[in-house]
């Protein structure tokens, strides 16, 4: 769905209208407390029936992004009211969006590495070591490399023993996966893989040594260097 369409396609109309509103909220164009257009106004803007608009608003209301006030209309809810975390494809429309998401990844995973160094078990270390070994063995299948790279970061998240950390890191990694894969294709794969392998090894060694500060520093260094390599 385009970011500012006058009409939407005829497939999944309520979902597309809901995605448009969600996108506007994410961008800050619609702020908490803002009143949404009326059903009639929305219907005219998007070229759909009022029934479609009602279903779209109901979807947003279920997600906690919108609240309805009897006899007044629908309003953007406060952020803490959201019941789910969703990023539509058009929410990552420009490079800056990916940079922002990578910054979030840096904050999340630096803390995860620190906590993993405290909470990790021998089984966690074995899984991380397996991922590092797999990284070394990947030849030129970029998709396989990215999958293995993500598996390592999920193993670190799992070692925190905090299910919410794993949930949020998995969510962010999936959203960044395609952009990482595309950027990787423009780099010297062998050289990039060797550098990343060494960075992962340092993260592993710090977690193995139960050194939270070193683990956080190693993860921060890896993700900062990775973002530079990928142009993010």
C-alpha positions as CSV (number, residue, x, y, z in Angstrom):
1,X,0.0,0.0,0.0
2,X,1.4,3.4,-0.9
3,X,2.0,5.9,1.9
4,X,-0.5,8.4,0.8
5,X,-3.0,6.8,-1.6
6,X,-6.4,8.3,-2.6
7,X,-7.6,4.8,-3.3
8,X,-6.6,1.3,-2.3
9,X,-6.7,-2.0,-4.3
10,X,-9.7,-4.2,-3.9
11,X,-7.9,-7.0,-2.1
12,X,-7.8,-7.0,1.7
13,X,-9.4,-3.5,1.8
14,X,-9.9,-3.2,5.6
15,X,-6.3,-4.4,6.3
16,X,-5.0,-1.9,3.8
17,X,-6.9,1.0,5.3
18,X,-5.8,-0.1,8.8
19,X,-2.2,-0.3,7.5
20,X,-2.4,3.2,6.2
21,X,-3.6,4.6,9.5
22,X,-1.0,2.6,11.4
23,X,1.7,4.0,9.1
24,X,0.5,7.6,9.8
25,X,0.6,6.9,13.5
26,X,4.1,5.4,13.3
27,X,5.3,8.4,11.3
28,X,3.9,10.8,13.9
29,X,1.5,12.4,11.3
30,X,-1.3,11.2,13.6
31,X,-0.6,11.7,17.3
32,X,-2.3,10.5,20.5
33,X,-5.6,12.3,20.9
34,X,-6.0,13.2,17.2
35,X,-9.5,12.6,15.9
36,X,-9.6,10.4,12.8
37,X,-11.7,11.4,9.8
38,X,-15.3,10.3,9.9
39,X,-16.4,7.1,8.1
40,X,-17.8,9.2,5.3
41,X,-14.5,11.2,4.9
42,X,-12.4,8.0,5.1
43,X,-14.7,6.4,2.6
44,X,-14.2,9.2,0.1
45,X,-10.5,9.4,0.6
46,X,-9.9,5.7,0.0
47,X,-12.6,5.0,-2.5
48,X,-14.2,2.2,-0.4
49,X,-17.4,1.6,1.4
50,X,-18.2,2.8,4.9
51,X,-18.4,-0.9,5.9
52,X,-14.8,-1.3,4.9
53,X,-13.8,1.7,7.0
54,X,-15.8,0.3,10.0
55,X,-13.9,-3.0,9.8
56,X,-10.5,-1.2,9.5
57,X,-11.2,0.9,12.6
58,X,-12.4,-2.1,14.5
59,X,-9.1,-3.8,13.6
60,X,-7.1,-0.8,14.9
61,X,-9.3,-0.6,18.0
62,X,-8.6,-4.3,18.7
63,X,-4.8,-3.6,18.4
64,X,-5.2,-0.8,20.9
65,X,-4.1,1.9,18.5
66,X,-7.5,3.6,18.2
67,X,-10.3,4.3,20.7
68,X,-13.9,5.2,19.9
69,X,-15.9,7.7,21.8
70,X,-19.7,7.3,21.5
71,X,-21.2,10.0,19.4
72,X,-17.9,11.7,18.8
73,X,-15.7,9.5,16.7
74,X,-12.5,7.5,16.7
75,X,-9.3,8.9,18.1
76,X,-5.6,7.8,18.2
77,X,-4.9,6.1,21.5
78,X,-1.9,6.6,23.7
79,X,1.1,4.4,22.8
80,X,0.9,2.4,26.0
81,X,-2.6,1.2,25.0
82,X,-1.3,-0.8,22.1
83,X,-2.0,-4.6,22.4
84,X,0.3,-5.8,19.7
85,X,3.5,-4.9,18.0
86,X,3.2,-4.6,14.2
87,X,5.3,-3.2,11.4
88,X,3.8,-3.3,8.0
89,X,6.2,-3.5,5.0
90,X,5.6,0.2,4.1
91,X,6.7,1.1,7.6
92,X,10.3,0.5,6.4
93,X,10.1,2.6,3.3
94,X,13.4,4.4,3.4
95,X,17.0,3.8,4.6
96,X,16.5,6.0,7.6
97,X,13.8,3.6,8.8
98,X,16.2,0.7,8.8
99,X,18.9,2.8,10.6
100,X,16.4,3.5,13.3
101,X,15.5,-0.1,13.6
102,X,19.2,-1.0,13.7
103,X,19.7,1.5,16.5
104,X,16.9,-0.4,18.4
105,X,18.7,-3.6,17.7
106,X,21.9,-2.2,19.1
107,X,20.2,-1.2,22.4
108,X,18.4,-4.5,22.7
109,X,21.2,-6.8,21.9
110,X,23.9,-5.0,23.9
111,X,21.8,-5.5,27.0
112,X,21.0,-9.1,26.0
113,X,24.7,-9.9,25.7
114,X,25.3,-8.4,29.1
115,X,22.5,-10.4,30.7
116,X,23.5,-13.6,28.8
117,X,26.9,-13.5,30.4
118,X,25.2,-13.7,33.8
119,X,22.5,-16.2,33.0
120,X,24.0,-18.5,30.4
121,X,24.2,-22.3,30.8
122,X,26.6,-24.8,29.2
123,X,23.7,-25.6,26.7
124,X,23.5,-22.0,25.7
125,X,27.2,-21.9,25.0
126,X,27.0,-25.1,23.0
127,X,24.3,-23.5,20.8
128,X,26.3,-20.3,20.3
129,X,29.4,-22.4,19.4
130,X,27.4,-24.4,16.9
131,X,26.2,-21.2,15.2
132,X,29.8,-19.9,15.0
133,X,31.0,-23.1,13.5
134,X,28.2,-23.0,10.9
135,X,29.1,-19.4,10.1
136,X,32.6,-20.5,9.3
137,X,31.4,-23.3,7.0
138,X,29.0,-21.2,4.9
139,X,30.4,-20.7,1.5
140,X,28.6,-18.2,-0.8
141,X,25.0,-18.8,0.1
142,X,24.2,-15.3,1.4
143,X,20.7,-16.4,2.7
144,X,22.2,-19.3,4.6
145,X,24.8,-16.9,6.2
146,X,22.1,-14.4,7.3
147,X,20.0,-17.2,8.8
148,X,23.0,-18.6,10.7
149,X,23.9,-15.1,11.9
150,X,20.4,-14.5,13.1
151,X,20.5,-17.9,14.9
152,X,23.6,-16.8,16.8
153,X,21.9,-13.6,18.0
154,X,18.8,-15.6,19.0
155,X,21.0,-18.0,21.0
156,X,22.4,-15.0,22.9
157,X,18.9,-13.8,23.5
158,X,17.8,-17.2,24.7
159,X,20.7,-17.3,27.1
160,X,19.2,-14.3,29.0
161,X,16.4,-16.6,30.2
162,X,14.0,-13.7,29.6
163,X,11.3,-14.6,27.1
164,X,10.5,-11.0,26.3
165,X,14.1,-10.3,25.3
166,X,13.9,-13.2,22.9
167,X,10.6,-12.1,21.5
168,X,11.6,-8.5,20.8
169,X,15.0,-9.4,19.3
170,X,13.4,-12.0,17.1
171,X,10.9,-9.4,15.9
172,X,13.6,-6.9,15.0
173,X,15.9,-9.4,13.4
174,X,13.2,-10.6,11.1
175,X,12.4,-7.1,10.0
176,X,16.0,-6.4,9.2
177,X,16.7,-9.7,7.5
178,X,16.0,-8.7,3.9
179,X,17.9,-5.4,4.1
180,X,20.9,-7.2,5.5
181,X,20.7,-9.8,2.8
182,X,20.5,-7.1,0.0
183,X,23.4,-5.1,1.5
184,X,25.5,-8.3,1.8
185,X,25.3,-9.0,-1.9
186,X,27.3,-5.8,-2.6
187,X,30.2,-6.7,-0.3
188,X,33.2,-9.0,-0.5
189,X,31.5,-12.0,1.0
190,X,34.6,-13.9,2.1
191,X,36.2,-10.9,3.8
192,X,32.9,-9.8,5.4
193,X,32.3,-13.3,6.7
194,X,35.8,-13.6,8.2
195,X,35.4,-10.2,10.1
196,X,31.9,-11.1,11.4
197,X,33.1,-14.5,12.5
198,X,35.8,-13.0,14.6
199,X,33.3,-10.5,16.1
200,X,30.9,-13.3,17.0
201,X,33.7,-15.3,18.5
202,X,34.6,-12.3,20.8
203,X,31.0,-12.1,21.9
204,X,31.0,-15.8,22.7
205,X,34.2,-15.7,24.6
206,X,33.0,-12.8,26.8
207,X,29.7,-14.6,27.6
208,X,31.6,-17.8,28.2
209,X,33.8,-15.9,30.7
210,X,30.8,-14.6,32.5
211,X,32.0,-11.0,31.8
212,X,28.9,-8.8,31.3
213,X,30.8,-5.6,30.5
214,X,33.0,-7.3,27.9
215,X,30.0,-9.1,26.4
216,X,28.1,-5.8,26.0
217,X,31.2,-4.1,24.6
218,X,31.8,-7.0,22.1
219,X,28.2,-6.9,21.0
220,X,28.1,-3.1,20.6
221,X,31.3,-3.2,18.6
222,X,30.0,-6.0,16.3
223,X,26.7,-4.3,15.6
224,X,28.3,-0.9,15.1
225,X,30.8,-2.3,12.7
226,X,28.0,-4.4,11.0
227,X,25.8,-1.3,10.4
228,X,28.8,0.5,8.8
229,X,29.5,-2.4,6.6
230,X,25.9,-2.7,5.5
231,X,25.5,1.0,4.9
232,X,22.9,1.4,7.7
